[in-house]
Amino acid sequence: MRTPRRRRDPTTVVEATRAGYHVVLRVAAALSLGCAALAALLFRSGPSPVTPHTDVGARRRAAHQHVRTSGAHGAPNVRSTVKAARFSRFGGPEVLEIVSLPDPHPGPGQVRIVVHAAGVNATEWKLRKGVVSFGAELPQTTGRDVAGVVDELGEGVTDVAVGDRVFGVSDDGAGAAELALLTFRAVIPPTLGFVDAAGLPCALETATRTLDQLDVAPGTTLLVNGATGGVGSAAVQLAVARGARVIGVAGPANQGYLRSLGAEPVTYGDGMVEQVRALAPDGVDAALDVAGSGVLPQLIELAGGSHSVLTVADFEGSTEYGVRFSNGFVDGNAFHALAEVGELIEAGRFWLPVERTFPLAEIGEAHRISENGHVRGRLVLVVNQGPSPVSAAG
Ligand SMILES: NC(=O)c1ccc[n+]([C@@H]2O[C@H](COP(=O)([O-])OP(=O)(O)OC[C@H]3O[C@@H](n4cnc5c(N)ncnc54)[C@H](OP(=O)(O)O)[C@@H]3O)[C@@H](O)[C@H]2O)c1
């Protein structure tokens, strides 16, 4: 068995450049609309935030009342700003800075939320380092997973109202900020706080999409490599909820945690295949690679062929071994998972632990820990505690 290694995500600028410019464009476009759902929706001018009301109808009407400060000729002369994390060059966590940006306003179908908490997932540091490209130019904002309170509605929005607690994916990859725009969102399950909800969106979407692609159903024996991170923890629990038997691959310190999720744990490294064989002598029905740790040949062997293996993290290996690489742009996102998970959460059958929280100003430390590659569940930034983060700037 090859020594498992942490591979650079193969959908990188460097590797894609080697493969040809057309691959850069294809991968960038695909990733740009993958789990992160970067819909290239730009900040727009529009209504200012409103005070929440209790009545839903009143809240919706209030959301469309504009408060605008105008100059002598009717043009706005005061702009509002919000704090947001951004980087102006690719590099280590030190390139992240907190800046003031114009407050965003929702377009059709979007809502704006006051961000209470924002998840930090592996994609964030890859974008910051420039090893994954969404095609965006520098400077870039950062952050996809968010949870907060709706404070402004775009045209045509009827599913939520101002004042609702929602979680979702920041449309323009600017979730590590005081305000964010969301197209894909759901109401936060009643028993869940903002911090716990902020870790969920991308993990839920990716896990649901990949389990569907692998046809995971009652009776399936599924092997998950990288079973204890954000996506892995979600995939294990959602598969168990579908009635599957799950064998999870993780480090020695996470064996008990995997059991608590409902999986049968094995450790990565030498002997992984033998450990799985001891649990499933005939092999597994399907294997999901979330870690991208260079074990696709072993997963193919255990699943009886490359057709039963899927990876979200090993693009290079997927082409080398004929394994499907899943991303939301090509395969279709599974954002319906956000609304569906509430039932499991309320029944106590799903949770995604938050390993640690950070204030927005310490986003660099969160990136550093994420990049180290051994987060259990998610890291979360705590952004706003109060109702309105918008401040006036001349
Ligand atoms: N293509 C897509 O649509 C898509 C969408 C979302 C994410 N992704 C990718 O999916 C990957 C996972 O994302 P994430 O946010 O869930 O990451 P994450 O939370 O940072 O994953 C950390 C986990 O990886 C585990 N791990 C580290 N080395 C391992 C190894 N050699 N073998 C098995 N597990 C290992 C760690 O377990 P231990 O602590 O036990 O070592 C840790 O629990 C990333 O590469 C991300 O870019 C792809």
The ligand as a Gaussian input file, in Angstrom:
#p B3LYP/6-31G(d) Opt

LIG

0 1
 N      -15.271000      18.972000      -4.984000
 C      -16.153000      19.509000      -4.143000
 O      -17.321000      19.761000      -4.487000
 C      -15.715000      19.847000      -2.752000
 C      -16.599000      20.491000      -1.866000
 C      -16.176000      20.737000      -0.551000
 C      -14.902000      20.362000      -0.147000
 N      -14.057000      19.770000      -1.059000
 C      -12.722000      19.311000      -0.643000
 O      -12.950000      18.244000       0.268000
 C      -11.853000      18.179000       1.175000
 C      -12.376000      18.110000       2.593000
 O      -12.930000      19.341000       2.940000
 P      -13.271000      19.645000       4.457000
 O      -13.607000      21.080000       4.558000
 O      -14.212000      18.645000       4.981000
 O      -11.824000      19.396000       5.096000
 P      -11.397000      19.383000       6.587000
 O      -12.599000      19.560000       7.442000
 O      -10.297000      20.356000       6.742000
 O      -10.798000      17.889000       6.754000
 C      -10.005000      17.623000       7.855000
 C      -10.049000      16.134000       8.107000
 O       -9.193000      15.441000       7.191000
 C       -8.737000      14.259000       7.861000
 N       -7.487000      13.748000       7.314000
 C       -6.270000      14.354000       7.312000
 N       -5.364000      13.546000       6.734000
 C       -6.001000      12.406000       6.387000
 C       -5.603000      11.193000       5.768000
 N       -4.343000      10.973000       5.356000
 N       -6.526000      10.242000       5.558000
 C       -7.809000      10.416000       5.944000
 N       -8.262000      11.556000       6.547000
 C       -7.351000      12.532000       6.766000
 C       -8.539000      14.691000       9.287000
 O       -8.718000      13.562000      10.120000
 P       -7.677000      13.305000      11.335000
 O       -7.720000      14.526000      12.195000
 O       -8.228000      12.087000      12.005000
 O       -6.318000      13.115000      10.713000
 C       -9.577000      15.797000       9.497000
 O      -10.691000      15.345000      10.254000
 C      -10.962000      19.376000       0.877000
 O       -9.909000      18.951000       0.032000
 C      -11.889000      20.311000       0.107000
 O      -11.170000      21.169000      -0.730000
 C      -14.443000      19.509000      -2.322000

